[in-house]
Amino acid sequence: MLVKQLREMEHDGIITRTVYAVVPAKAEYSLTQSGEKLIPVLKILGIWSIIYLGSDVVGEGLSEPVEVDPAKLRQLLEDLDGILKDVDKKLKRKGNPG
């Protein structure tokens, strides 16, 4: 299952795989430039899970937020701002070619 997921991410351009000719077999995976752009999104999902799930079982207690570290929340907002700026730049480029 893990290999299937890794191959799909490689096919989608999220990661690259480097295979080494050694025994036992060895492969290393790293994020592509596109994959690195997913880091802030994953951080946002992580913070959301801390806020809404805490240590509860997934799906329980979703309406009862827990206390969040202000520094983590500030970092989340900075990451989100970076994503929005990147999207805005791309939209402006598509709207104004050249």
PyMOL commands that set and color helices and strands:
alter all, ss='L'
color gray80, all
select helices_A, chain A and resi 2-11+33-36+39-52+70-95
alter helices_A, ss='H'
color red, helices_A
select strands_A, chain A and resi 15-20+26-31
alter strands_A, ss='S'
color yellow, strands_A
deselect
rebuild
show_as cartoon
